[in-house]
Amino acid sequence: MDGEKQPLLPVETHTRLRESTSSKSWSLLRFSLVVASLLLLSAWNVALGRQVPQLSTQNVDGGDIQKYWAQYRPYTPMAEYAPPPKGCEVKQVSFAPHLPLQRHGARYPTADDPPDFKQAIAKMQRADEFKDPRLNFLRNHSYFLGADDLVPLGAEQSFEAGMVAFSRYSSLVSGENLPFVRASGSERVVDSAMNWTAGFAVASRYKYLPSLSVVISEKSNDTLQNAMCPNVGSESKYLKTWRSVFLPNTTARLNAAAPGADLNDEDAFKLMALCPLETVALGVDLPKSDFCALFGEEEWEGFEYYGDLQKYYRTGYGQELGPVQGVGYLNELLARLMGKPVRDNTQTNHTLDSSPETFPLGRSVYADFSHENTMIAIYSAMGLFKQDKDLDPTALADEHGRTWIASRMVPFSARMVVEKLQCAKGKGRGLVKKEWVRVLVNDALQPLEFCGKGNGLCTLKKFVKSQSYARHDGKGDWDKCFG
C-alpha cells in the first residue's frame, strides 16, 4: 500500500489500527536495507550459534565508559536470566514493552537537538588552535547524525530481542496463540516492534509469524506514551543545578585546549552526548566516536548522574505527577494477568481496550513497545527502584546501594518482563497449584519487596493488591494533571 510501512516478513492477517505513514523514498530504502542486513546477520548467527558483538567503548584510561551513558547506553543485560524456581512454569509473559514492555532500539538524536550539537562543533572549529592532539579530528568533522529514526544497531537490538523472546518462551506459543504486539505511534517505536516480530519469526524458523497488531496514535489516549498530563512539572531546574556542579571544570579544560572556542557548559555537555550518539550510529563494525576520548571517567560519572536526575525528576519518584503517567499501562497489565476487562480512568484508550480484537485477554505472550520516559513512569507507579531519599542535584550520589541508575534501567532497547507463573506444591490429593508473578528489568530479577519476601516472587493475589496506586487511578494524582 502506498505510503504504509510494510511488515518485515509475511504475516497473518490481524486487525491493525494504523495510520498511513508517508515516508521519503530514501527512508524506505534505508529501512529495507537494514531489514535485509538483519535477516542475513540473523541467518549467519543462528547457523553458527554466534552472539552479536558488543560495542567496544574504552575511554582514554582504558576503562569501560558505556556504563556511564545513561539512557544512551546500548542494551546490556543486567543479570543472567534466572529460570523460574523448581516446580514453577511460566504461563503468561508480558513485555513492557516486553509485558514484555520494551523501549525502542538505539536512535539518532531527537529532532530538536541537532542545532545545539552543530553549534557546539562550530564553536570548537572556530578555535584559534588545538593544544590537545585529541581535538585534531574536529578540523574536518561534519555533523552526520539524522533525527529521531532508528540507527541500524537499534534495528538489530529489537530484532535480537525478538529472537531471545522466542528462545525463552517458545513453549507458550502456537499457531492459534501468537504474541499480541502493540506499539506507540512514533515511527522508531513502530519500527522496533516490527523488527521484534521479525526476530521472533526467524528464531522460530518461520513457523510462527507474529504481526504488529495495534499501533496507538500518540495524539489520542495512549498508555505507551507519557504526554497526557499537562500540569506535570519540569526537571530542568535540577538538571541546571547539576550542570553547574559537574561541568565547569570540563568546560574550562576544553576552552584551554581550544583557545577562542568560548564554550559554555551546555556546549560541553552536547560534545559529551555526541560520544554515545555517534557511536551507536556508527555501529558495531566501526570505531567509536572520536568525542569519547575527550573526557575522563570522572566526567562520565557526572554524565550518567545527569541522566539519573533527568529520569528521576521527569516521570520518576521526584516528579509529583510522574508515576501517575504509568498507571494506565499497569491497569492493562493487571487486566491481562487476571483475565478481566481493564478498569482504568486515566490514559487508557477505552475504545481499544474494550474490544477483544485490539485488547485480547487470554493470550500467553504480549509485547508492547514504548519510550523510556513512559517506562520510568511505569516502574515508579509499580514501586520498582524506590529510593530511600530523593536524588541530590548538588552532589553525585554514591552508587553503593542506589538502584536508580538510568543506564541500567532504560538503555536503548530496555525491557521489562512480567512473568505469570504457576507453581505446584505437594503430591497427589495434596497437590496445590498457585499463581505467582515475577518482574525482570533487563533480565535482572526485581525483589518485589512491596508484595513478597524480597526474593522476586509474589503471589498473583498479593501483587494485584500491592498495586493500589494504579487500581485507584493514581489516588487523585490524575485529577491534578488537569485541575
FENLINVEN-V502051 format. One record per pair of residues at least 6 apart in sequence whose C-alpha atoms are under 8 Angstrom apart, sorted by the first residue. I is the first residue (numbers start at 1). J is the second residue. D is the distance in whole Angstrom. If there is no record, write none. Layout:
I | J | D
I | J | D
This chain:
3 | 20 | 6
3 | 21 | 6
3 | 22 | 5
3 | 23 | 6
4 | 20 | 5
4 | 21 | 5
4 | 22 | 7
5 | 20 | 8
5 | 21 | 7
5 | 28 | 8
7 | 194 | 6
7 | 211 | 7
7 | 212 | 8
8 | 35 | 7
8 | 194 | 6
8 | 195 | 7
8 | 198 | 6
9 | 198 | 6
9 | 209 | 8
10 | 209 | 7
11 | 209 | 5
11 | 210 | 6
11 | 211 | 6
12 | 209 | 7
12 | 210 | 7
12 | 211 | 7
14 | 211 | 7
14 | 213 | 6
15 | 213 | 6
15 | 214 | 7
15 | 357 | 7
15 | 358 | 7
16 | 212 | 7
16 | 213 | 5
16 | 214 | 5
16 | 215 | 7
17 | 213 | 7
17 | 214 | 5
17 | 215 | 6
17 | 216 | 7
18 | 214 | 7
18 | 215 | 5
18 | 216 | 7
18 | 217 | 8
19 | 215 | 8
19 | 217 | 8
34 | 152 | 6
34 | 155 | 7
35 | 155 | 8
35 | 195 | 8
38 | 155 | 8
38 | 156 | 6
38 | 159 | 7
39 | 202 | 8
42 | 199 | 8
42 | 202 | 8
43 | 202 | 8
44 | 50 | 8
45 | 51 | 7
45 | 52 | 7
46 | 203 | 8
53 | 284 | 7
54 | 284 | 7
55 | 283 | 7
55 | 284 | 5
56 | 284 | 8
56 | 287 | 8
56 | 288 | 7
57 | 64 | 6
57 | 65 | 6
57 | 66 | 6
57 | 288 | 7
58 | 64 | 5
58 | 65 | 6
58 | 66 | 8
59 | 65 | 6
59 | 292 | 6
59 | 293 | 6
59 | 295 | 8
59 | 296 | 7
59 | 297 | 7
60 | 293 | 5
60 | 294 | 8
60 | 295 | 8
60 | 296 | 7
61 | 296 | 7
61 | 297 | 8
63 | 297 | 8
65 | 297 | 7
65 | 300 | 7
66 | 73 | 6
66 | 74 | 8
66 | 276 | 8
67 | 73 | 7
67 | 407 | 6
68 | 300 | 6
68 | 301 | 6
68 | 303 | 7
68 | 304 | 5
68 | 407 | 7
69 | 276 | 7
69 | 300 | 7
69 | 303 | 7
69 | 304 | 6
69 | 407 | 6
70 | 303 | 7
70 | 304 | 5
70 | 305 | 8
70 | 307 | 5
70 | 308 | 7
70 | 405 | 7
70 | 406 | 5
70 | 407 | 4
70 | 408 | 8
70 | 410 | 8
70 | 411 | 7
71 | 307 | 7
71 | 372 | 8
71 | 406 | 6
71 | 407 | 5
71 | 410 | 5
71 | 411 | 5
71 | 412 | 6
72 | 106 | 8
72 | 276 | 6
72 | 277 | 7
72 | 407 | 7
72 | 411 | 6
72 | 412 | 6
73 | 276 | 7
73 | 407 | 6
73 | 411 | 5
73 | 412 | 6
74 | 106 | 7
74 | 280 | 7
74 | 411 | 6
74 | 412 | 5
74 | 413 | 7
75 | 157 | 7
75 | 411 | 5
75 | 412 | 5
75 | 413 | 6
75 | 414 | 6
76 | 411 | 8
76 | 442 | 7
77 | 442 | 5
77 | 443 | 6
77 | 444 | 7
78 | 408 | 7
78 | 441 | 8
78 | 442 | 6
78 | 443 | 6
78 | 444 | 5
79 | 442 | 7
79 | 443 | 6
79 | 444 | 5
79 | 445 | 8
80 | 443 | 6
80 | 444 | 7
81 | 443 | 5
81 | 444 | 7
81 | 445 | 8
82 | 445 | 8
84 | 90 | 7
84 | 421 | 8
87 | 423 | 5
87 | 424 | 6
87 | 425 | 7
88 | 421 | 6
88 | 422 | 5
88 | 423 | 4
88 | 424 | 6
89 | 421 | 5
89 | 422 | 6
89 | 423 | 7
90 | 419 | 6
90 | 420 | 6
90 | 421 | 4
90 | 422 | 6
91 | 172 | 7
91 | 364 | 7
91 | 419 | 8
91 | 420 | 6
91 | 421 | 5
91 | 422 | 7
92 | 172 | 7
92 | 337 | 8
92 | 363 | 7
92 | 364 | 4
92 | 365 | 6
92 | 419 | 6
92 | 420 | 5
92 | 421 | 7
93 | 99 | 6
93 | 100 | 7
93 | 364 | 6
93 | 365 | 5
93 | 366 | 6
93 | 417 | 7
93 | 418 | 6
93 | 419 | 5
93 | 420 | 6
94 | 100 | 4
94 | 101 | 7
94 | 333 | 8
94 | 365 | 6
94 | 366 | 5
94 | 367 | 6
94 | 368 | 8
94 | 417 | 6
94 | 418 | 5
94 | 419 | 7
95 | 101 | 4
95 | 102 | 6
95 | 365 | 8
95 | 366 | 6
95 | 367 | 5
95 | 368 | 6
95 | 415 | 7
95 | 416 | 6
95 | 417 | 5
95 | 418 | 7
96 | 102 | 5
96 | 103 | 8
96 | 367 | 6
96 | 368 | 5
96 | 369 | 7
96 | 370 | 8
96 | 375 | 8
96 | 415 | 6
96 | 416 | 5
96 | 417 | 6
96 | 418 | 8
97 | 103 | 6
97 | 367 | 5
97 | 368 | 4
97 | 369 | 4
97 | 370 | 6
97 | 415 | 6
97 | 416 | 6
97 | 417 | 8
98 | 366 | 7
98 | 367 | 5
98 | 368 | 6
98 | 369 | 7
98 | 415 | 5
98 | 416 | 5
98 | 417 | 5
98 | 418 | 8
99 | 333 | 7
99 | 365 | 8
99 | 366 | 6
99 | 367 | 5
99 | 368 | 6
99 | 416 | 7
99 | 417 | 5
99 | 418 | 5
99 | 419 | 8
100 | 365 | 8
100 | 366 | 6
100 | 367 | 5
100 | 368 | 6
100 | 415 | 7
100 | 416 | 6
100 | 417 | 4
100 | 418 | 7
101 | 367 | 6
101 | 368 | 5
101 | 369 | 6
101 | 370 | 7
101 | 375 | 8
101 | 415 | 6
101 | 416 | 5
101 | 417 | 6
102 | 367 | 8
102 | 368 | 6
102 | 369 | 5
102 | 370 | 6
102 | 371 | 8
102 | 413 | 6
102 | 414 | 6
102 | 415 | 4
102 | 416 | 6
103 | 189 | 8
103 | 369 | 6
103 | 370 | 5
103 | 371 | 5
103 | 372 | 6
103 | 375 | 8
103 | 410 | 7
103 | 412 | 6
103 | 413 | 5
103 | 414 | 5
103 | 415 | 6
104 | 154 | 7
104 | 158 | 7
104 | 188 | 7
104 | 189 | 5
104 | 192 | 5
104 | 193 | 8
104 | 369 | 7
104 | 370 | 6
104 | 371 | 6
104 | 412 | 6
104 | 413 | 5
104 | 414 | 8
105 | 150 | 7
105 | 151 | 8
105 | 153 | 8
105 | 154 | 4
105 | 155 | 6
105 | 156 | 8
105 | 157 | 6
105 | 158 | 6
105 | 188 | 8
105 | 189 | 8
105 | 192 | 6
105 | 412 | 5
105 | 413 | 4
105 | 414 | 8
106 | 150 | 6
106 | 151 | 6
106 | 153 | 6
106 | 154 | 4
106 | 155 | 7
106 | 157 | 8
106 | 280 | 7
106 | 412 | 5
106 | 413 | 7
107 | 147 | 8
107 | 148 | 6
107 | 149 | 6
107 | 150 | 4
107 | 151 | 5
107 | 154 | 6
107 | 188 | 8
107 | 277 | 8
107 | 280 | 8
107 | 281 | 7
108 | 145 | 6
108 | 146 | 6
108 | 147 | 5
108 | 148 | 5
108 | 149 | 6
108 | 150 | 6
108 | 151 | 6
108 | 277 | 7
108 | 281 | 7
109 | 145 | 7
109 | 146 | 7
109 | 147 | 5
109 | 148 | 6
109 | 277 | 7
110 | 147 | 5
110 | 148 | 5
111 | 147 | 5
111 | 148 | 6
114 | 145 | 8
114 | 147 | 8
116 | 267 | 8
116 | 270 | 7
117 | 143 | 8
117 | 267 | 8
117 | 270 | 6
117 | 271 | 7
117 | 274 | 8
118 | 143 | 6
119 | 267 | 8
120 | 263 | 7
120 | 267 | 5
120 | 268 | 7
120 | 270 | 7
120 | 271 | 7
121 | 138 | 8
121 | 143 | 8
121 | 271 | 7
123 | 261 | 5
123 | 262 | 7
123 | 263 | 7
124 | 138 | 7
124 | 258 | 7
124 | 261 | 5
124 | 263 | 8
125 | 138 | 6
125 | 139 | 6
125 | 261 | 7
126 | 260 | 7
126 | 261 | 6
127 | 258 | 5
127 | 259 | 5
127 | 260 | 4
127 | 261 | 4
128 | 258 | 7
128 | 259 | 6
128 | 260 | 6
128 | 261 | 8
129 | 258 | 6
129 | 259 | 6
129 | 260 | 8
130 | 136 | 7
130 | 257 | 6
130 | 258 | 5
130 | 259 | 7
131 | 256 | 8
131 | 257 | 5
131 | 258 | 6
132 | 257 | 6
132 | 258 | 8
134 | 290 | 8
134 | 293 | 7
134 | 294 | 7
135 | 294 | 8
137 | 290 | 7
145 | 278 | 7
145 | 281 | 7
148 | 188 | 7
149 | 187 | 7
149 | 188 | 5
150 | 188 | 6
150 | 191 | 8
150 | 192 | 8
151 | 280 | 7
151 | 281 | 6
152 | 281 | 7
152 | 283 | 7
153 | 280 | 6
153 | 281 | 7
153 | 283 | 6
153 | 284 | 7
154 | 192 | 8
154 | 280 | 8
154 | 412 | 7
154 | 413 | 7
155 | 191 | 7
155 | 192 | 6
155 | 195 | 6
156 | 195 | 8
157 | 413 | 6
158 | 192 | 5
158 | 193 | 7
158 | 195 | 6
158 | 196 | 5
158 | 199 | 8
158 | 413 | 6
159 | 192 | 8
159 | 195 | 5
159 | 196 | 5
159 | 197 | 7
159 | 198 | 6
159 | 199 | 4
159 | 200 | 8
160 | 196 | 7
160 | 199 | 6
161 | 196 | 6
161 | 199 | 7
162 | 195 | 8
162 | 196 | 4
162 | 197 | 6
162 | 198 | 7
162 | 199 | 4
162 | 200 | 4
162 | 201 | 8
162 | 203 | 8
163 | 196 | 8
163 | 199 | 5
163 | 200 | 5
163 | 201 | 8
163 | 202 | 7
163 | 203 | 5
164 | 200 | 8
165 | 200 | 7
166 | 200 | 5
166 | 203 | 6
166 | 204 | 7
167 | 203 | 7
172 | 364 | 6
172 | 365 | 7
173 | 179 | 7
173 | 364 | 7
173 | 365 | 7
174 | 208 | 7
175 | 208 | 6
177 | 363 | 6
177 | 364 | 7
178 | 208 | 7
178 | 209 | 8
178 | 210 | 6
178 | 363 | 8
178 | 364 | 8
178 | 365 | 7
179 | 210 | 6
179 | 363 | 7
179 | 364 | 7
179 | 365 | 5
179 | 366 | 5
179 | 367 | 7
180 | 210 | 7
180 | 211 | 8
180 | 212 | 8
180 | 213 | 7
180 | 363 | 7
180 | 365 | 6
180 | 366 | 5
180 | 367 | 6
181 | 193 | 7
181 | 210 | 8
181 | 211 | 7
181 | 212 | 5
181 | 213 | 5
181 | 214 | 7
181 | 366 | 6
181 | 367 | 5
181 | 368 | 6
182 | 193 | 7
182 | 212 | 6
182 | 213 | 6
182 | 214 | 5
182 | 215 | 6
182 | 216 | 8
182 | 367 | 6
182 | 368 | 5
182 | 369 | 6
183 | 189 | 6
183 | 190 | 6
183 | 193 | 6
183 | 212 | 8
183 | 214 | 6
183 | 215 | 5
183 | 216 | 6
183 | 224 | 7
183 | 368 | 6
183 | 369 | 5
183 | 370 | 6
184 | 190 | 7
184 | 215 | 6
184 | 216 | 5
184 | 217 | 6
184 | 218 | 6
184 | 222 | 7
184 | 224 | 5
184 | 225 | 7
184 | 369 | 6
184 | 370 | 6
185 | 215 | 6
185 | 216 | 5
185 | 217 | 5
185 | 218 | 5
186 | 218 | 7
189 | 369 | 6
189 | 370 | 6
189 | 371 | 7
190 | 215 | 7
190 | 369 | 8
192 | 369 | 7
193 | 212 | 7
193 | 368 | 8
193 | 369 | 6
194 | 211 | 7
194 | 212 | 6
197 | 209 | 7
197 | 210 | 6
197 | 211 | 6
197 | 212 | 7
198 | 209 | 8
198 | 210 | 8
200 | 208 | 8
200 | 209 | 8
200 | 210 | 8
201 | 207 | 7
201 | 208 | 5
201 | 209 | 5
201 | 210 | 7
213 | 358 | 7
214 | 358 | 6
216 | 222 | 6
218 | 225 | 7
220 | 349 | 8
221 | 228 | 7
221 | 347 | 5
221 | 348 | 6
221 | 349 | 5
222 | 347 | 6
222 | 348 | 6
222 | 349 | 6
223 | 325 | 8
223 | 326 | 7
223 | 328 | 5
223 | 329 | 5
223 | 347 | 6
223 | 348 | 6
223 | 349 | 8
224 | 329 | 7
224 | 368 | 8
224 | 369 | 7
224 | 370 | 5
224 | 371 | 7
224 | 374 | 6
225 | 370 | 7
225 | 371 | 7
225 | 374 | 6
226 | 325 | 6
226 | 326 | 8
226 | 373 | 7
226 | 374 | 5
226 | 377 | 8
228 | 325 | 8
228 | 347 | 7
229 | 321 | 8
229 | 325 | 7
229 | 478 | 8
229 | 481 | 5
229 | 482 | 7
230 | 481 | 6
230 | 482 | 7
231 | 321 | 8
231 | 480 | 7
231 | 481 | 5
231 | 482 | 6
231 | 483 | 8
232 | 319 | 8
232 | 320 | 8
232 | 321 | 5
232 | 322 | 7
232 | 481 | 6
233 | 314 | 7
233 | 319 | 7
233 | 320 | 8
233 | 321 | 7
234 | 313 | 7
234 | 314 | 6
234 | 319 | 8
235 | 309 | 8
235 | 310 | 6
235 | 313 | 5
235 | 314 | 5
235 | 319 | 8
236 | 310 | 8
238 | 309 | 7
238 | 310 | 8
238 | 313 | 8
238 | 393 | 6
239 | 306 | 7
239 | 309 | 7
239 | 310 | 7
239 | 393 | 7
241 | 393 | 6
241 | 394 | 6
242 | 306 | 7
242 | 393 | 5
242 | 394 | 6
242 | 395 | 8
243 | 265 | 7
243 | 266 | 8
243 | 306 | 8
244 | 265 | 8
245 | 394 | 7
245 | 395 | 8
246 | 299 | 7
246 | 302 | 6
247 | 265 | 6
247 | 268 | 7
247 | 269 | 7
247 | 299 | 8
248 | 265 | 6
250 | 268 | 7
250 | 299 | 7
251 | 263 | 6
251 | 264 | 6
251 | 265 | 6
251 | 268 | 6
254 | 263 | 8
254 | 268 | 8
255 | 261 | 6
255 | 262 | 6
255 | 263 | 6
271 | 291 | 7
272 | 291 | 7
272 | 292 | 7
272 | 295 | 7
272 | 303 | 8
274 | 289 | 8
274 | 291 | 6
275 | 288 | 8
275 | 289 | 5
275 | 290 | 7
275 | 291 | 5
275 | 292 | 5
276 | 289 | 7
276 | 292 | 8
278 | 288 | 7
278 | 289 | 5
279 | 287 | 8
279 | 288 | 5
279 | 289 | 5
282 | 288 | 7
282 | 289 | 8
302 | 396 | 7
304 | 405 | 8
304 | 406 | 7
304 | 407 | 7
305 | 396 | 7
305 | 405 | 8
307 | 406 | 6
308 | 404 | 7
308 | 405 | 5
308 | 406 | 5
309 | 391 | 7
309 | 393 | 7
311 | 373 | 7
311 | 376 | 7
311 | 406 | 7
312 | 318 | 5
312 | 319 | 7
312 | 391 | 8
312 | 404 | 8
313 | 319 | 5
313 | 322 | 8
314 | 322 | 6
314 | 373 | 8
315 | 321 | 7
315 | 322 | 4
315 | 323 | 6
315 | 325 | 7
315 | 373 | 6
315 | 374 | 7
315 | 376 | 6
315 | 377 | 5
315 | 380 | 8
316 | 322 | 5
316 | 323 | 6
316 | 376 | 6
316 | 377 | 6
316 | 379 | 8
316 | 380 | 6
317 | 323 | 7
317 | 380 | 6
317 | 386 | 8
317 | 390 | 8
318 | 390 | 6
318 | 391 | 8
320 | 477 | 8
321 | 477 | 6
321 | 478 | 8
321 | 480 | 8
321 | 481 | 7
322 | 377 | 6
322 | 380 | 8
323 | 376 | 8
323 | 377 | 4
323 | 378 | 7
323 | 379 | 8
323 | 380 | 5
323 | 381 | 5
324 | 377 | 7
324 | 381 | 6
324 | 470 | 8
324 | 473 | 8
324 | 474 | 5
324 | 477 | 6
324 | 478 | 6
325 | 347 | 8
325 | 374 | 7
325 | 377 | 6
325 | 378 | 7
325 | 381 | 8
326 | 374 | 6
326 | 375 | 7
326 | 376 | 8
326 | 377 | 5
326 | 378 | 4
326 | 379 | 8
326 | 380 | 8
326 | 381 | 6
327 | 346 | 7
327 | 347 | 8
327 | 378 | 7
327 | 381 | 6
327 | 469 | 8
327 | 470 | 5
327 | 473 | 7
327 | 474 | 7
328 | 344 | 6
328 | 345 | 8
328 | 346 | 6
328 | 347 | 5
328 | 348 | 5
328 | 470 | 7
328 | 473 | 8
329 | 348 | 7
329 | 378 | 7
330 | 378 | 7
330 | 381 | 8
330 | 382 | 7
330 | 470 | 6
331 | 342 | 6
331 | 343 | 7
331 | 344 | 6
331 | 470 | 6
331 | 471 | 7
332 | 342 | 6
332 | 343 | 8
334 | 342 | 8
334 | 464 | 7
335 | 341 | 6
335 | 342 | 5
335 | 343 | 8
335 | 361 | 8
336 | 361 | 6
336 | 362 | 7
337 | 420 | 7
337 | 460 | 8
339 | 361 | 6
339 | 362 | 6
340 | 361 | 7
341 | 353 | 8
341 | 354 | 7
341 | 361 | 8
342 | 353 | 7
342 | 354 | 8
343 | 471 | 8
344 | 471 | 7
344 | 473 | 6
345 | 473 | 6
346 | 473 | 6
346 | 478 | 6
352 | 358 | 5
352 | 359 | 6
353 | 359 | 5
372 | 410 | 6
372 | 414 | 8
375 | 410 | 8
376 | 409 | 8
376 | 410 | 8
379 | 385 | 7
380 | 386 | 7
381 | 469 | 7
381 | 470 | 7
382 | 467 | 6
382 | 470 | 8
383 | 450 | 7
384 | 446 | 8
384 | 448 | 7
385 | 403 | 6
385 | 404 | 6
386 | 403 | 8
386 | 404 | 8
387 | 402 | 7
387 | 403 | 7
387 | 404 | 7
391 | 397 | 7
408 | 442 | 8
409 | 441 | 7
409 | 442 | 7
414 | 441 | 8
414 | 442 | 6
415 | 441 | 6
415 | 442 | 5
416 | 439 | 7
416 | 440 | 6
416 | 441 | 4
416 | 442 | 6
416 | 443 | 8
417 | 439 | 6
417 | 440 | 5
417 | 441 | 6
417 | 443 | 8
418 | 437 | 7
418 | 438 | 6
418 | 439 | 5
418 | 440 | 6
419 | 437 | 6
419 | 438 | 5
419 | 439 | 6
420 | 435 | 7
420 | 436 | 6
420 | 437 | 5
420 | 438 | 7
420 | 460 | 8
421 | 435 | 6
421 | 436 | 5
421 | 437 | 6
421 | 438 | 8
422 | 433 | 6
422 | 434 | 6
422 | 435 | 5
422 | 436 | 6
423 | 433 | 5
423 | 434 | 5
423 | 435 | 6
423 | 436 | 7
424 | 431 | 7
424 | 432 | 6
424 | 433 | 4
424 | 434 | 7
425 | 431 | 6
425 | 432 | 5
425 | 433 | 6
426 | 432 | 6
434 | 459 | 7
435 | 459 | 6
435 | 460 | 6
436 | 457 | 7
436 | 458 | 5
436 | 459 | 4
436 | 460 | 5
437 | 457 | 6
437 | 458 | 5
437 | 459 | 6
437 | 460 | 6
437 | 463 | 7
438 | 445 | 7
438 | 446 | 8
438 | 456 | 6
438 | 457 | 5
438 | 458 | 7
439 | 445 | 6
439 | 446 | 6
439 | 448 | 8
439 | 456 | 7
440 | 446 | 6
445 | 456 | 6
446 | 456 | 5
447 | 453 | 8
447 | 454 | 4
447 | 455 | 5
447 | 456 | 4
447 | 457 | 7
448 | 454 | 5
448 | 455 | 7
448 | 456 | 5
448 | 457 | 7
448 | 458 | 7
449 | 455 | 8
449 | 456 | 8
450 | 466 | 7
451 | 458 | 6
451 | 462 | 6
451 | 463 | 6
451 | 465 | 8
451 | 466 | 6
452 | 458 | 5
452 | 459 | 8
452 | 462 | 8
469 | 475 | 6
